[in-house]
């Protein structure tokens, strides 16, 4: 299946891939944001739990000094510089002393109340720099410790850098898994799309076979979405074939109906004799040739752009060469056969008439040698027929293609051969070129459409 900007497969795969990538980016962003929100809420809840555990284990002595032995059941509060700390500090003048976790070997300054005010529950949350440069979240709350309304400030600090590292690790794993999933999904999606579009490729192959003449219709079972297209295409092919057959029948009927009147005119002209008889015979003969020529053009026009025929050229040329060798053994006729058969995109009868007229012309004017060649150039069938005769001057080549024009009256002929060939070639969109052959005579080169 061909890929390109105009390819349906390319467009579907590209758009589905872009959609999948966009969807995965949105999903990754959403999951990452949800995980960060959940992690931060959990982190805040953990600090809150530690804070209330700390409050329940701290009290005042009779002289107003802070006392207690808090144990928050986390070894990080015992490791100096771990980023996890707690501290209890006096707020009321009547309260003295202070308590810190073993991990907090130095004081961590707190912003002023004017910078980070307390909320309605006398609580505030802010970030500060830890003892080893790490970022810490500080949850701070003032509590009344006794009936005398003496207040102490409780601070619990958690390592924010650990939380960010945990979130970053999760995002790395998330992006890795989604990338693997995305690549696999895109590959599977592309395979499914290509497999789903294979029937279109089968239709293209079937149409190519019809165009090449190796099949007469689109055969096979197609999906329900494509089957109507295949049926309509088969109906169109069959309709075109009927048009061609009907045109052939009409051409044959017309040729048959004109055959007898023209034959009568010829016979009457010969029987009459004299100048008038000769004139009637000449005009009737020209009429016969013209009728055959234009009927043939009508047949070609009917079959063009409808059903395309395919003609193997080597077999046709071999038969013609054998016939002309027998007709005139005195001329050495050489056929340079190609390494493979060339296919002409037209009817066998037309190719044989083109080659036959050119061969007849070459054999008529050749002194001792003629040559036939066949090749394939740029998807065209190139037929060359040469001889060692007198040839045609380059300035007379166009004149030689004129209907009924004879440059040399020394040999019999009507002057229609090259003109008929030229008309036939032009009807197929080809080209006839006359030039000087390296054999010394005329070289006729015909370019006809190939199967491509």
C-alpha positions in Angstrom: 0.0 0.0 0.0 1.5 3.3 -1.1 2.1 6.1 1.4 2.1 9.8 0.7 0.3 13.0 1.5 -2.6 12.0 -0.8 -2.8 8.5 0.6 -5.9 7.6 2.6 -3.9 5.2 4.8 -1.3 7.9 5.5 -4.0 10.4 6.5 -5.9 8.0 8.8 -2.7 6.7 10.5 -1.3 10.3 10.9 -4.5 11.7 12.3 -5.1 8.8 14.6 -1.5 9.0 15.8 -1.8 12.7 16.5 -5.0 12.1 18.4 -3.4 9.3 20.4 -0.4 11.4 21.3 -2.6 14.4 22.3 -4.8 12.1 24.4 -1.8 10.5 26.1 -0.3 14.0 26.9 -3.7 15.1 28.4 -3.9 11.8 30.4 -0.3 12.1 31.6 -0.9 15.7 32.7 -4.1 14.9 34.4 -2.8 11.9 36.3 0.4 13.8 37.3 -1.7 16.7 38.6 -4.1 14.4 40.5 -1.1 12.5 42.0 0.6 15.7 43.1 -2.6 17.0 44.7 -3.1 13.7 46.5 0.5 13.5 47.6 0.4 17.1 48.9 -2.8 16.4 50.8 -1.4 13.3 52.3 1.8 15.2 53.2 -0.3 17.9 54.9 -2.4 15.3 56.7 0.7 13.6 58.0 2.1 16.9 59.3 -1.3 17.6 61.0 -1.3 14.1 62.6 2.3 14.6 63.9 1.3 18.0 65.2 -1.6 16.7 67.3 0.5 13.8 68.5 3.1 16.4 69.7 0.4 18.5 71.4 -0.8 15.5 73.5 2.7 14.8 74.9 3.8 18.3 76.0 2.7 20.1 79.1 3.9 22.7 81.7 5.6 22.1 85.0 4.5 23.9 88.2 7.0 26.7 87.5 5.7 27.2 83.9 8.5 25.3 82.1 7.7 23.3 79.0 8.2 19.6 79.6 7.5 16.2 78.0 9.1 13.4 76.0 7.3 13.3 72.6 7.7 10.2 70.5 6.2 10.5 67.0 7.2 7.0 66.1 9.3 8.0 63.1 13.0 7.5 63.1 13.5 10.5 60.9 12.8 12.8 63.8 15.8 11.3 65.5 18.3 11.7 62.6 20.0 15.0 62.6 19.5 17.0 59.3 16.9 14.5 58.0 14.5 17.3 57.1 11.9 16.1 59.6 11.8 18.2 62.8 9.5 19.3 65.5 9.8 22.1 68.1 7.7 23.5 71.0 8.4 27.2 71.9 7.0 29.5 74.5 4.6 32.2 73.4 3.2 33.5 76.8 5.6 35.4 79.0 4.7 32.9 81.9 6.0 30.0 79.8 9.7 29.2 79.7 12.1 26.8 78.0 11.6 24.9 74.8 11.7 21.4 73.4 13.2 20.2 70.0 13.4 16.9 68.2 16.8 15.2 68.2 17.0 15.8 64.4 16.7 19.6 64.9 20.3 20.5 66.0 19.8 24.2 65.3 16.9 26.7 65.2 15.0 27.1 62.0 13.7 30.7 61.7 10.1 31.4 61.1 8.6 34.3 59.1 6.8 37.0 61.0 3.0 36.8 61.6 2.6 39.9 59.4 4.2 37.9 56.5 2.3 34.6 57.1 -0.7 35.2 59.3 -2.5 32.6 61.3 -5.9 31.3 60.1 -9.1 31.1 62.1 -7.8 28.0 63.9 -4.5 29.7 64.9 -2.6 27.7 62.4 -0.4 28.5 59.5 1.6 26.6 56.9 4.7 27.9 55.2 8.0 26.8 53.6 11.4 27.3 55.1 15.0 26.1 54.5 16.1 23.1 56.5 19.4 22.5 58.3 21.1 20.9 55.2 19.6 23.2 52.6 16.5 21.1 52.0 13.1 22.6 51.6 10.7 21.9 54.5 7.0 22.5 54.9 6.2 23.9 58.4 2.9 23.4 60.0 2.6 25.7 63.0 -0.1 26.1 65.7 -0.6 27.9 69.0 -2.3 25.9 71.8 -3.5 26.9 75.3 -1.8 24.5 77.7 -3.7 25.1 81.0 -6.5 27.0 82.7 -4.3 30.0 83.1 -4.4 30.5 79.3 -0.7 30.0 79.0 0.2 29.4 75.3 3.0 27.5 73.5 3.8 27.3 69.8 4.0 23.8 68.2 5.9 23.4 64.9 6.2 20.2 62.9 8.4 20.3 59.8 8.4 17.8 56.9 11.0 17.3 54.2 9.4 18.9 51.1 12.4 17.9 48.9 11.5 14.2 49.6 8.0 14.8 48.5 9.1 16.5 45.3 11.5 13.6 44.6 8.7 11.1 45.2 6.4 13.0 42.8 9.2 13.3 40.2 9.9 9.5 40.4 6.2 8.8 39.9 6.0 11.2 36.9 9.1 9.5 35.4 7.5 6.1 35.7 4.2 7.4 34.5 5.7 8.9 31.4 7.8 5.8 30.7 4.8 3.5 31.0 2.6 5.8 28.9 5.3 6.1 26.3 5.6 2.3 25.9 1.8 2.0 25.9 1.5 4.9 23.4 4.0 3.4 21.0 2.4 0.0 21.2 -1.1 1.5 20.8 0.0 3.6 17.8 1.7 0.5 16.2 -1.4 -1.7 16.8 -3.7 1.1 15.6 -1.7 1.5 12.4 -1.7 -2.2 11.7 -5.5 -2.3 12.3 -6.1 0.6 10.0 -3.8 -0.8 7.3 -5.6 -4.2 7.6 -9.0 -2.5 7.5 -8.0 -0.6 4.3 -6.6 -3.7 2.6 -9.9 -4.2 0.6 -9.3 -0.8 -1.0 -5.9 -2.1 -2.1 -7.5 -5.2 -3.5 -9.9 -3.0 -5.4 -7.0 -1.0 -6.8 -5.2 -4.3 -7.8 -8.4 -5.6 -9.4 -8.9 -2.4 -11.4 -5.2 -2.5 -12.5 -5.8 -6.0 -13.8 -8.9 -4.9 -15.7 -6.9 -2.0 -17.1 -4.0 -4.3 -18.1 -6.5 -6.7 -19.8 -5.7 -9.7 -17.5 -9.2 -9.6 -15.9 -12.6 -8.6 -17.2 -14.2 -7.5 -13.9 -13.6 -7.0 -10.2 -13.7 -10.5 -8.8 -13.7 -11.4 -5.1 -15.5 -10.8 -1.9 -15.4 -7.2 -0.6 -16.7 -5.7 2.7 -20.2 -4.3 2.8 -19.0 -0.7 2.6 -16.9 -1.4 -0.6 -19.1 -4.0 -2.3 -21.5 -1.4 -3.8 -18.5 0.4 -5.3 -17.2 -2.9 -6.8 -20.7 -3.7 -8.2 -21.1 -0.3 -9.8 -17.6 -0.5 -11.3 -18.4 -3.9 -12.7 -21.6 -2.5 -14.2 -19.7 0.4 -15.7 -17.1 -2.0 -17.2 -19.8 -4.2 -18.6 -21.7 -1.2 -20.0 -18.5 0.0 -21.8 -17.9 -3.4 -23.2 -21.4 -3.5 -24.6 -20.8 0.0 -26.2 -17.7 -1.3 -27.8 -19.4 -4.4 -29.1 -22.3 -2.4 -30.4 -20.0 0.0 -32.2 -18.1 -2.9 -33.7 -21.4 -4.4 -34.9 -22.5 -1.1 -36.4 -19.2 -0.6 -38.1 -19.4 -4.1 -39.5 -22.9 -3.6 -40.7 -22.0 -0.3 -42.3 -18.9 -1.8 -44.0 -21.0 -4.7 -45.3 -23.8 -2.4 -46.6 -21.2 -0.2 -48.5 -19.3 -3.2 -49.8 -21.8 -4.1 -52.6 -22.5 -0.5 -53.9 -18.8 0.3 -54.1 -18.1 -3.1 -55.8 -20.9 -2.3 -58.3 -19.3 1.1 -59.1 -15.9 -0.6 -59.6 -17.3 -3.2 -61.9 -19.3 -0.6 -63.9 -16.3 1.6 -64.2 -14.2 -1.3 -65.5 -16.9 -2.4 -67.9 -17.4 1.2 -69.2 -13.7 1.6 -70.0 -12.3 4.7 -71.5 -11.5 7.9 -69.6 -14.9 7.9 -67.8 -14.5 4.3 -66.7 -11.0 4.9 -65.5 -12.3 8.0 -63.5 -15.1 6.0 -62.0 -12.7 3.1 -61.0 -10.2 5.6 -59.5 -12.8 7.4 -57.5 -14.6 4.3 -56.4 -11.3 2.8 -55.2 -10.5 6.0 -53.3 -14.0 5.8 -51.8 -13.5 2.3 -50.7 -10.2 3.1 -49.0 -11.6 6.2 -47.4 -14.6 4.3 -46.1 -12.4 1.6 -44.6 -10.1 4.1 -43.1 -12.8 6.2 -41.4 -14.7 3.2 -40.2 -11.6 2.0 -38.6 -11.1 5.4 -36.9 -14.7 5.2 -35.6 -14.0 1.8 -34.2 -10.9 3.1 -32.4 -12.7 6.1 -31.0 -15.4 3.8 -29.7 -13.0 1.7 -27.8 -10.8 4.5 -26.4 -11.5 5.6 -22.8 -13.7 2.7 -22.2 -12.3 -0.9 -22.1 -8.6 -0.9 -22.7 -7.2 -3.8 -24.7 -3.7 -5.2 -24.3 -1.8 -6.7 -27.3 1.5 -8.7 -27.0 3.6 -7.2 -29.9 6.3 -9.8 -30.3 4.0 -12.5 -31.6 2.3 -10.1 -34.0 5.6 -8.9 -35.4 7.0 -12.4 -35.8 4.0 -13.4 -37.9 4.3 -10.3 -40.1 8.0 -10.8 -40.5 7.5 -14.4 -41.6 4.9 -13.3 -44.2 7.0 -10.6 -45.7 10.1 -12.8 -45.8 8.1 -15.2 -48.0 6.6 -12.4 -50.1 10.0 -11.0 -51.1 12.9 -13.4 -50.3 15.4 -11.1 -52.1 15.3 -8.6 -49.2 17.0 -9.6 -46.0 14.4 -8.8 -43.3 16.0 -8.7 -39.8 13.9 -8.8 -36.6 15.8 -7.7 -33.5 13.6 -9.3 -30.8 13.6 -7.7 -27.4 14.5 -9.6 -24.3 10.9 -9.5 -23.1 7.5 -9.0 -24.7 6.2 -5.5 -25.1 2.5 -4.8 -24.5 0.6 -2.4 -26.7 -2.4 -0.7 -25.0 -4.7 -1.2 -28.0 -6.2 -3.8 -30.3 -4.2 -6.4 -32.1 -5.7 -5.5 -35.5 -4.6 -1.9 -35.2 -1.0 -2.8 -34.3 -0.8 -5.3 -37.1 -2.1 -2.6 -39.6 0.5 -0.1 -38.3 3.4 -2.5 -38.5 2.1 -4.1 -41.7 1.9 -0.8 -43.6 5.3 0.2 -42.5 6.8 -3.2 -43.3 5.2 -3.2 -46.7 6.6 0.3 -47.4 10.1 -0.8 -46.3 10.1 -4.0 -48.3 8.9 -2.1 -51.4 11.7 0.4 -51.3 14.5 -1.6 -49.8 17.4 -2.6 -52.1 18.5 -5.6 -50.2 18.0 -5.2 -46.4 15.3 -4.1 -43.9 15.3 -4.2 -40.2 12.6 -4.3 -37.5 13.2 -3.3 -33.9 11.0 -3.2 -30.7 11.8 -1.5 -27.4 10.2 0.0 -24.3 10.9 3.6 -23.4 9.3 5.5 -20.6 6.2 3.2 -20.6 5.8 3.5 -24.4 6.2 0.7 -27.0 8.7 1.9 -29.6 8.5 0.2 -33.0 11.3 1.0 -35.6 11.3 -0.2 -39.2 14.3 0.7 -41.4 15.4 0.0 -44.9 18.4 0.6 -47.2 16.4 2.2 -49.9 16.5 5.8 -51.2 14.8 7.2 -48.1 12.9 10.5 -47.8 14.6 13.9 -47.5 13.9 15.5 -44.1 12.2 18.4 -45.7 9.8 16.0 -47.5 8.9 13.9 -44.4 5.8 16.0 -43.5 4.7 15.9 -47.1 5.0 12.1 -47.2 2.4 11.8 -44.5 -0.2 13.7 -46.5 -3.1 11.6 -47.6 -2.7 10.3 -51.2 0.6 12.1 -51.6 3.3 10.0 -53.4 6.8 11.4 -53.6 7.9 8.8 -56.2 5.6 7.6 -58.9 8.0 4.9 -60.1 6.4 2.2 -58.0 2.7 1.3 -57.6 0.7 2.5 -54.6 -2.0 4.8 -53.5 0.0 7.1 -51.2 -2.3 6.2 -48.3 -0.1 3.8 -46.3 1.9 6.3 -44.2 -1.1 8.5 -43.9 -3.2 5.7 -42.5 -0.4 4.7 -40.1 -0.1 8.3 -39.0 -3.8 8.6 -38.3 -3.9 5.3 -36.4 -1.0 6.3 -34.3 -2.4 9.7 -33.5 -5.8 8.1 -32.5 -3.9 6.2 -29.8 -2.1 9.3 -28.7 1.2 8.1 -30.2 3.7 9.6 -32.6 5.2 8.7 -36.0 8.6 10.0 -36.9 10.4 9.7 -40.2 14.1 10.1 -40.4 17.3 8.8 -42.1 18.3 5.2 -41.1 21.9 4.2 -40.6 21.2 1.6 -43.3 20.9 4.4 -45.7 17.2 4.5 -46.3 14.1 5.5 -44.3 13.7 5.0 -40.6 10.1 5.0 -39.4 9.8 5.2 -35.6 6.4 4.7 -34.0 5.7 5.4 -30.3 2.5 3.8 -28.9 1.1 3.7 -25.4 2.1 0.8 -23.2 0.1 -0.8 -20.4 1.3 1.6 -17.7 
